[in-house]
Amino acid sequence: MIRRVVRQSKFRHVFGQAVKNDQCYDDIRVSRVTWDSAFCAVNPKFLAIIVEASGGGAFLVLPLQKTGRIDKAYPTVCGHTGPVLDIDWCPHNDHVIASGSEDCTVMVWKIPENGLACALSEPLVVLEGHSKRVGIVSWHPTARDVLLSAGCDNTIMIWNVGTGETLITLDDMHPDVIFSVCWNRNGSLICTACKDKKVRVIDPRKGKITAEKDKAHEGARPMRAIFLADGNIFTTGFSRMSERQLALWNPKNMDGPISVHEMDTSNGVLLPFYDPDTNVVYLCGKGDSSIRYFEITDEAPYVHYLNTFSSKEPQRGMGYMPKRGLDVNKCEIARFYKLHERKCEPIIMTVPRKSDLFQDDLYPDTAGPDYALEAEEWFEGKNGDPILISLKHGYVPGKNRDLKVVKKNVLDNKSPKKVEETSSKNCDTISCKLPNEVKLEELLREVKSLRDLVTLQDRRIAKLEEQVAKVAI
């Protein structure tokens, strides 16, 4: 009799748990737009959710601690003239977020320290250049103020947000709609999944395709491709028989996959979320009611199934908290923000441990909020690995550096560029004016009451004068 040996892994007993109802975000009208993005972005300070909006596009930004029922009149970020399709928080400034929309623009916003006190309609900068709707926005992982956008015009543009300029345009590499774009660990390469069923690895600064695989997944439905920490590529897609698949590829040899797994026959697109510190991939299918997670190792079969978190309600979208926003005291290794039709529900993934001490093996040094390069250095060809921080004493947020948009003289440029720059009118300034407005209203009320008093006294005097005149007669 042969005994089956269970593979040893510290993540084999990871379990997910949804928080209690009073810690959810209720009464949120999640967007119904037909686009396969996550509809949600989260960082250690704020939760952003794309919502239904009449007369344009909007998304909600909530401080993490603002749980419970969200008022329908709660202010939104509402500068787009078409539905918002994708949002992404800047990894180097927890108050800066980018959004892509059906109105063909990308906008970058700055959120006030305590969240929105009023509707925010003036972005820091508007990035114009796409001729069709913009469905993907993604910040560079290590360079300051570098933003990538991909549109339905089959074009990828890389912007220097600090100057509002597009410095790289890749418009001849994709013959069809781009489903996903992902930076590698140091931001020197990007990998893309396209409707033509090809996965491409691109060096954006050289404008070259360094590797590509035709029919990575043979099904016609959308694929996703992400870089792993070791440089390999993880993809999700569909087989010819419409079965959902996941695969692992080596970009140095794309002839065949390292590993392929078939999962089920559901038709929801699988959104992969990857933790480079633990090498665990979480797969969230749109319309599914479960999250599956896998560990990726150097041992065959390379992609090891760990477990599944299941719930009753299907998910409309999903947000994934960066590692520095987790509670290390509870051995929390991942936190998701699951979008229902009318609410957002946090789901916590933990590794059960008996000790209360800091678990070094679960929390190696992770990418911090500091950038390794300036935008100009990256565009000139330099690379920089993420600057790591320790989570041993819990993440302490530092002072956020302001994103400054430098206006350039357009007459100095030889070729005209569609760049519109607007200075931010934050709600901070409005909130500063509020005390003065209150004082002014009080003064106006006092003046009105004095006027009324004078009118009454005039009438009384006139009446008394009439009475005196009658007595005198």
Residue pairs with C-beta under 8 A, 6 or more apart in sequence:
6 12
7 304
9 295
9 304
9 306
10 351
10 361
10 362
11 278
11 280
11 293
11 295
11 306
11 333
11 351
12 306
12 307
13 351
13 352
14 280
14 293
14 306
14 307
14 333
14 349
14 350
14 351
15 307
15 309
15 349
15 350
15 352
16 291
16 309
16 336
16 347
16 348
16 349
17 347
17 348
17 350
18 311
18 338
18 345
18 346
18 347
18 348
19 345
19 346
19 347
19 348
22 67
22 68
23 67
23 346
24 67
24 68
24 343
24 344
24 345
24 346
25 47
25 49
25 62
25 66
25 67
25 68
25 70
25 343
25 344
25 345
26 68
26 69
26 70
26 342
26 343
27 69
27 70
27 71
27 72
27 342
27 343
28 49
28 51
28 60
28 70
28 339
28 342
28 343
28 344
29 51
29 52
29 342
30 39
30 49
30 50
30 51
30 52
30 316
30 317
30 339
30 340
30 341
30 342
30 344
31 39
31 50
31 51
31 52
31 83
31 84
32 52
33 50
33 83
33 84
33 85
33 102
35 85
35 86
35 135
36 179
36 222
36 269
36 271
36 286
37 50
37 85
37 86
37 135
37 136
37 317
38 86
38 271
38 317
38 318
38 319
38 320
39 49
39 50
39 316
39 317
39 339
40 47
40 48
40 49
40 50
40 87
40 317
40 318
40 319
40 337
40 339
40 344
41 47
41 48
41 87
41 88
41 89
41 97
41 319
42 48
42 64
42 89
42 319
42 320
42 321
42 325
42 337
43 89
43 94
43 321
43 322
43 325
44 64
44 94
44 321
44 322
44 324
44 325
44 395
44 397
45 63
45 64
45 94
45 95
45 397
46 61
46 62
46 63
46 64
46 89
46 94
46 95
46 97
46 111
46 115
47 61
47 62
47 63
47 64
47 319
47 337
47 344
48 59
48 60
48 61
48 62
48 77
48 87
48 89
48 97
48 319
49 59
49 60
49 62
49 317
49 319
49 339
49 344
50 57
50 58
50 59
50 60
50 83
50 84
50 85
50 87
50 317
51 58
51 59
51 60
51 76
53 76
53 78
53 83
56 78
56 79
56 80
56 81
56 82
56 83
56 103
57 78
57 80
57 81
57 82
57 83
57 84
57 99
57 101
57 102
57 103
58 76
58 77
58 78
58 80
58 84
59 76
59 77
59 84
59 87
59 99
60 70
60 74
60 76
60 77
61 76
61 77
61 97
61 111
61 115
61 116
62 70
62 74
62 115
63 114
63 115
66 115
74 116
75 116
75 117
75 118
75 119
75 120
75 427
76 116
76 119
76 120
77 97
77 99
77 109
77 111
77 116
77 119
77 120
77 121
78 119
78 120
78 121
79 107
79 109
79 120
79 121
79 122
79 123
80 99
80 101
80 102
80 103
80 105
80 107
81 101
81 103
82 101
82 102
82 103
82 104
82 133
83 101
83 102
84 99
84 100
84 101
85 100
85 101
85 102
85 133
85 134
85 135
86 99
86 100
86 134
86 135
86 136
86 137
87 97
87 98
87 99
87 100
87 137
88 97
88 98
88 137
88 138
88 139
89 96
89 97
89 139
90 96
90 97
90 98
90 139
90 403
91 139
91 141
91 322
91 367
91 369
92 139
92 144
92 369
92 370
92 371
92 401
93 369
93 400
93 401
93 402
93 403
94 369
94 397
94 400
95 110
95 111
95 112
95 113
95 400
96 108
96 109
96 110
96 111
96 124
96 403
97 108
97 109
97 111
98 106
98 107
98 108
98 109
98 137
98 139
98 147
98 149
98 161
99 106
99 107
99 109
99 137
100 106
100 133
100 134
100 135
100 136
100 137
100 149
100 151
101 107
101 133
101 134
102 133
102 134
103 133
104 128
104 130
104 131
104 132
104 133
104 134
104 151
105 126
105 127
105 128
105 130
105 134
106 126
106 127
106 130
106 134
106 137
106 147
106 149
106 159
107 123
107 125
107 126
107 127
108 123
108 124
108 125
108 127
108 147
108 161
108 403
109 120
109 123
109 124
109 424
110 124
110 403
110 424
110 426
111 120
112 426
112 427
112 428
112 431
113 428
116 427
117 427
117 430
117 431
118 427
118 430
118 431
120 426
120 427
122 422
122 423
122 424
122 425
123 422
123 424
124 161
124 403
124 405
124 422
124 423
124 424
125 161
125 164
125 405
125 420
125 421
125 422
126 164
126 419
126 420
126 421
126 422
127 147
127 149
127 157
127 159
127 161
127 164
127 166
127 419
128 418
128 419
128 420
129 157
129 166
129 169
129 417
129 418
130 149
130 151
130 153
130 155
130 157
131 151
131 153
131 155
132 151
132 152
132 153
133 151
133 152
134 149
134 150
134 151
134 152
135 150
135 151
135 152
135 178
136 148
136 149
136 150
136 151
136 178
136 180
136 181
137 147
137 148
137 149
138 147
138 148
138 149
138 181
138 182
138 183
139 146
139 147
139 148
140 146
140 147
140 148
140 183
140 187
140 378
141 183
141 185
141 186
141 187
141 367
141 386
142 186
142 187
142 371
142 372
142 373
142 378
142 383
142 384
142 385
142 386
142 387
143 187
143 371
143 372
143 373
143 374
143 375
143 377
143 378
143 384
144 162
144 371
144 373
144 374
144 375
145 160
145 161
145 162
145 375
145 403
146 158
146 159
146 160
146 161
146 187
146 375
146 378
146 379
147 158
147 159
147 161
148 156
148 157
148 158
148 159
148 181
148 183
148 190
148 204
149 156
149 157
149 158
149 159
150 156
150 157
150 178
150 181
150 192
151 157
151 178
152 177
153 171
154 171
154 174
154 175
154 176
154 177
154 178
155 169
155 170
155 171
155 174
156 168
156 169
156 170
156 171
156 173
156 174
156 178
156 181
156 190
156 192
156 202
156 204
157 166
157 168
157 169
157 170
158 166
158 167
158 168
158 169
158 204
159 165
159 166
159 167
160 167
160 375
160 376
160 379
161 375
161 403
161 405
162 375
162 403
162 404
162 405
162 406
163 405
163 406
163 408
164 405
164 406
164 407
164 408
164 419
164 420
164 421
165 408
165 417
165 419
166 417
166 419
167 379
168 204
168 205
168 207
168 379
170 202
170 204
170 207
173 192
173 200
173 202
173 209
174 192
174 194
174 196
174 200
175 194
175 196
176 194
176 195
176 196
177 194
177 195
178 192
178 193
178 194
178 195
179 192
179 193
179 194
179 195
179 222
179 223
179 224
180 192
180 193
180 222
180 223
180 224
180 225
180 226
181 190
181 191
181 192
182 190
182 191
182 192
182 225
182 226
182 227
183 189
183 190
183 227
184 190
184 191
184 227
184 231
185 227
185 229
185 231
185 276
185 385
185 386
186 372
186 383
186 384
186 385
186 386
187 378
187 383
187 384
188 203
188 383
189 201
189 202
189 203
189 204
189 210
189 227
190 201
190 202
190 204
191 199
191 200
191 201
191 202
191 225
191 226
191 227
191 233
191 251
192 199
192 200
192 202
192 225
193 199
193 216
193 222
193 223
193 224
193 225
193 235
193 237
194 200
195 222
197 214
197 215
197 216
197 217
197 218
197 220
197 223
198 212
198 213
198 214
198 215
198 216
199 212
199 213
199 216
199 223
199 225
199 233
199 235
199 249
199 254
200 209
200 211
200 212
201 209
201 210
201 211
201 212
201 233
201 251
202 208
202 209
202 210
203 210
205 378
205 379
205 381
210 251
211 251
211 252
211 254
212 254
213 249
213 254
216 223
216 225
216 235
216 237
216 247
216 249
216 257
217 223
217 235
217 236
217 237
217 238
217 239
217 245
217 247
218 238
218 239
218 240
219 237
219 238
219 239
219 240
219 241
219 242
219 243
219 245
220 238
221 237
221 238
221 242
221 267
221 269
222 237
222 269
223 235
223 236
223 237
223 238
224 235
224 236
224 237
224 269
224 270
224 271
224 272
225 233
225 234
225 235
226 233
226 234
226 235
226 272
226 274
227 233
227 234
228 234
228 274
228 276
228 279
228 296
229 276
229 279
231 251
232 248
232 249
232 250
232 251
232 258
232 296
233 248
233 249
233 250
233 251
234 246
234 247
234 248
234 249
234 272
234 274
234 281
234 296
234 303
235 246
235 247
235 248
235 249
236 244
236 245
236 246
236 247
236 269
236 270
236 271
236 272
236 283
237 244
237 245
237 247
237 270
238 244
238 245
239 245
239 262
241 265
242 265
242 267
243 262
243 263
243 264
243 265
244 262
244 263
244 264
244 265
244 266
244 270
244 285
245 260
245 261
245 262
245 263
246 260
246 261
246 263
246 270
246 272
246 283
246 294
246 303
247 257
247 258
247 259
247 260
247 261
248 257
248 258
248 259
248 260
248 296
248 302
248 303
249 257
249 258
250 258
258 302
259 300
259 301
259 302
259 303
261 301
261 303
261 305
263 270
263 292
266 285
266 287
266 288
267 287
268 285
268 286
268 287
268 288
269 285
269 286
270 283
270 284
270 285
271 283
271 284
271 285
271 286
271 318
272 281
272 282
272 283
273 281
273 282
273 283
273 284
273 318
273 320
273 334
273 336
274 280
274 281
274 282
275 281
275 282
275 323
275 333
275 334
276 367
277 323
277 363
277 364
277 366
278 295
278 333
278 362
279 295
279 296
279 297
280 293
280 294
280 295
280 296
280 306
280 333
280 334
281 293
281 294
281 295
281 296
281 303
282 291
282 292
282 293
282 320
282 334
282 336
282 349
283 291
283 292
283 293
283 294
284 291
284 315
284 318
284 336
285 315
286 315
286 316
286 317
287 314
287 315
288 314
288 315
289 310
289 311
289 312
289 313
289 314
289 315
290 308
290 309
290 310
290 311
291 308
291 309
291 318
291 336
291 347
292 305
292 307
292 308
293 306
293 307
293 308
293 309
293 349
294 303
294 304
294 305
294 306
295 303
295 304
295 306
296 302
296 303
296 304
297 304
309 347
309 349
311 338
311 347
313 338
313 340
313 345
314 340
315 338
315 339
315 340
316 339
316 340
316 341
317 339
318 336
318 337
318 338
318 339
319 336
319 337
319 339
319 344
320 334
320 335
320 336
320 337
321 334
321 335
321 336
321 337
322 367
323 363
323 366
323 367
323 391
324 366
324 367
324 368
324 369
324 389
324 391
324 395
325 335
325 395
326 332
326 333
326 334
326 335
326 391
328 358
328 359
328 363
328 391
328 392
328 394
329 356
329 394
330 348
330 350
331 350
331 351
331 352
331 353
331 359
331 362
332 348
332 349
332 350
333 349
333 350
333 351
333 362
334 348
334 349
335 346
335 347
335 348
335 349
336 346
336 347
336 349
337 344
337 345
337 346
337 347
338 344
338 345
338 346
338 347
351 359
351 362
353 359
353 362
358 392
360 392
363 390
363 391
363 392
365 388
365 389
365 390
365 391
366 388
366 389
366 391
367 386
367 387
367 388
367 389
368 386
368 387
368 388
368 389
369 397
369 398
369 400
370 387
370 398
371 387
372 384
372 385
372 386
372 387
373 382
373 383
373 384
377 384
378 384
389 395
405 421
405 423
407 421
410 416
410 417
410 419
